[in-house]
Amino acid sequence: MKMENDAKRCPKCGGTNIISDPENGERVCSFCGLVLEEAPIDMGPEWRAFTITEKNSRSRTGLGTSLTLYDKGLSTVFKGDRDASGRKLNSEARLKMDRLRRYDNRSKFDETWRRNLSIAMAELDRMSVLLHIPSNVKEQAAHIYRKALKADLIRGRSIDAFVAASIYAACRAAEVPRPIKKVSEASTRDHSEVARTYRLLIRELKIKMPVDEPMKFVASIAAKLKLKRDTEEKAINILRSAKIKQGLSGKDPRGLAAAALYMACLDNDDKRIQKEVALAAGTTEVTLRNRLRGLEFSIAPLRDATTVSEIPVLPPIPQ
């Protein structure tokens, strides 16, 4: 912001000292706080086009389509009892509109797959809010569910379980850390059913999933434990060193992340008990101790002493 002596006086208090805020596009009176000017709302399209062909292909009226809407946002809505000019309809026109609205609602759900999508997308919305899922992951989950519906995998099975499995698959594909246990808790179905449905989705739709890296879970566990930044970085270095020695394959990534953080806490004199670390990671103390033994065995050739501090320091993780 910067102060300007503007010839234009404030219409409210008559002050001439105006604050110019280029970031928000506003000009404000420094005495009374009245906003003199503000950037207008851009009513143009949110997309860019560089050729006539691109412009014609992207032009539309209203909101864009979305897979998260059961009708992709393309349906017509019969609403209200007034005409385009705002005048009330007469009784004959109202009856006609009611009849058209009734026929329209029936036609939208006259097929089972339409009713299925309507229920599924409502459940997807609900779970997305609970799990704080980004919009791109939500779109991907809707795409996976639609593929399952088209492949006739959902017939005779739970819609809610397939929605939960689709969300988990989309999160894994986008490398958004949402454990299946947390997804199951947000769903109306239990953990075993969601896991079974997820395996069915992966197998039948031939979806290839990236392998979960334990480094992805370090930040979230460290945040729950309120650990220092250098403890978090040391834990990531431990995991990177163990990965070099092939010590991470076939193990639960959250358990490995918890074990690495526990080792880093011991070395940094940032004491945390095993129960506390296991609880933050959503695993058990037995799993934590087993992963600790595995990590110690993996990184032992990289050090001669008994402390973690002698592990080679790898490049820092990006901020």
N, C-alpha and C positions, 0 to 999 in steps of 0.2 A: 504494500500500500504506500501511497505518497500523498502529501498535502499539496493542494493547488489553490491559488487565489483565482477564483472563477468570477468572471463578470456577472454570471448568472447567480442571483441571490436565491437563498433558500426561501420558498414561498411561505414556509411556516413561521420561521423565526427571524428571517432577514439576514442570516449569517452568510459570509462569503468564503469561509474556509471549508473547502470541499475535499473529502477523502476519495481518492480514485483507487478502486480495487480491480486491477485488470484480471486477476485470477477468476473472480466471480462475475466480472463484467458489470460492476455497480459503481455508482457515484453517490456518496452519502454525506450529508451535512454533519460536520464534526461537533456541532453544538447540540442539536436536538435529535440527531440520529435518523432523520427522514431520508429515505432512499429517493434520490432525484431521478436517477436513470438506472435501468437494469437491462441486461441482455435479453432480447426477446426469445421466446421458445422457437427453436428451429422446427418448422412444420414440413421440412423436406424429407425425402426418403433416408433411411438409415444405411442404404447400400450405395456403392459407387459404380458408375458405368463409364467406360471409355469409348464405346462405340454405340451406334444406333441399335445394332442387334442386341447388345448386352442390355441397353436401356429398355427395349421392348420386351425382352425375356424376363426382366426383373420387375417391371412395373406391375403394380397391383393396387387394390383398394382395401383398406382395413389391415388387420393383423396378418402376419405370415402364418403359414401352415405349421403344425407341430404334431409329431407322432404321439405326444403325451395326451392329446385330446382324442377321444374315441372316434370322432368324425374328422379329425385333423383340422378342425376349425373351419370347415367349409359348409356347414349346414345353414339353412335359412331359419330365422327366428320370427314367428308370428307373435307380436307382443302389443299389448295396449288396446284401447278402444277409441283411438283418435286417428285421423288421417294425417297425411304428410304436412298439412298446414296447421295442425294442432286442433282442428275442430272435432267435436264429438261426433261419432258415427250414429246414424239413426238405427232404430231397432232392427230393421231388415239387414243392414250392413253388418251390425254386431253379430247377429245370428250366423251370417255367412262366414265371418272371420272366425267365430268359435268353431264352426264346422271344419273350416280349413286347418285351424290349429290342431284340432283333434285328429284329423286324417294325417297331418304332418307328423305328430308324435307317434302315431301307430306305425307309420311307414319307417320311422327311424329305428324301431326295435322289432320289426317284423321278422328278422332273421336272428338265429341264436348267436351267431358270431358278433353281431352288433351289440346284443345285450351283454355278451361276455366282455367285450372291450369296454363297455360303459362301466361295468363293475370293476374291471381290472385297473382302468386308468384312475378311477376314484381312489382305489387302494394304493396305487403308485404315488399319487399326490400326498396321501396321508403319511406314508412311510418316508417319502422324500423330505418332508418337513421334520419328522422325528430324527432322521439320520443326518440332516444338514447336507444333502447331496447336491453337488453343482448341477446346473441346468444341462450341461453337455452329457453328464453321466445319466441323468434322468431320461434324456432323449435316447441314449444308447440302450437303457433298460427297456424302454417302450419298444424299440426296434427288435430287441431279442425276444420280448414277449409276443410281438406280432408274428415273428418267424415261427415260434413254437405253436401259435394258434393256427397258422397256415399249414404247418406240418401235421396238424391234428394230434398233437401230443397232450393237449389239455383235456380232451374228452374223458370223462369219468374220473378226473383228478381235481385237486383243489386249486381254484383260481388264485387264492391268497398265497399258497405255497409257490406257485409259478412266478408270481409278482416278486416275492422275496428272493427267489433264486435268480431271477433276471437282474434285480438290483445288485445282488452280490457279484454276479458275473460281470456286470457293467463296471462295478467298482474295481474289480481285479484287472479287467482289461485296460482301464484308465489309470491303474496304479494309484487309486485312492484308497487309503488304508481304512477299511471297514470290516472287521472280523465277522465271520459268519454267525458267531454267538450274538453279537450286537444286532445284526440284521434280524436274527430269529426273535430276539426280545422285542423288536419293533413290530414284528409280524404277529398275526393271530394264530400262526401255526408253530409247532414246537421245532426244536433244533434238528432232531433226527429227520423229520419230514422235509425241512428246507434243504438239508444237506443231500438227502436222497434225490430230491427234485433237481438240485443243482447238477449232480452227477449225470442225471438223465438228460438235462439240457446240453451239457458239454458233449456227451456221447452222441446224441441223436443229431444235433445241429453242427457237429464237428467244429466246435469253437476251440481255438488254440489260445490258452491262457499263459501270460508271462509268469515266471516263477517269482514268488514273493521273496523279496530280499529283506533280511532282518534289519538292515540299516534304516529301512523306511519306518520302522516302529520305534526306533530309539528316541526320536524327538517327543512323541506323544507320551511315552512312558516317563521320560525325564521331566516333562512338564507336570505330570501328576505328582511326581516325587519332589518337585521344586529343586532340581539339581542345578549345579553351576554349569556354565557353558563348556569349560575345559573338561569337566567330567563327561559330558555328552560327547565331545570330540574324541576323548580318549577311548570311550566305549566303541565308537565307530572305527577307530584305528585297530582296536582289538579284533573286531569282526572282519575288517579288511585283511588283517594278517592271517586270521584263521581261514579265510577264503582262499588265500594263496596256497595254503597247505591242504586244501580240499576238506576242511573240517566242518563245513556247513551243510553239506548235501544230505537230504532226507530228514532234516530236523525241523521242528516247529520254529518258524521265524520269530515269533513273539517270545518264546522261551529263550532262544539264543540272544535276542536283544536284551532281555532281562538279565541274563547271566553276564553279558558283557558290561552292562551298567553296574551290576553288583561288584564286579572285579574292579572297575574304574573307581567306584566309591571307596573301596578298601584302599586303593593306592593313593587316592586324593585326600584320605582322612575325612571323607564326607560320609560318615557312618549311616547305614540303613540296614535294618534287619531283613532277613530273607523273606519273612512273611509279608512285610511291607512292599518289597519289590515285586514279589509274586502276585500280590493283590493288584498292584498298579498295572501289571502286564496281563492280567486276566488268566493266569496260569497257576499251577500248584507249586508248593515248596519242593516236592519230590522232583518235579520236572526241572525246576531251577537248579537243584543240586546236580542232577544228571547232566544238564547242559554245561554247568560249571566245570565238571570233570572233563567233558569233551573238549571244551575250549582250552583248558589248561594243557591237555595233551597235545592239541593242535599247535599252540603257540610256543610250546616248550623248546623246540629246536631253534626258535628265533631269539632266544635269550638264555643267558647263563645264570642270571640271578633269579630270585624268587619274587621280584616285584614287577608289576606291569609297566613301570616307568621306563624299562629298558627296551620295550618294543619299538622298532623303527617307526618314526613319525612320518606318516604319509601326507600328501598335500591336504590342506584344510578343506573342509566341505564348504560349498558356496553359501553365502549368507542369504 
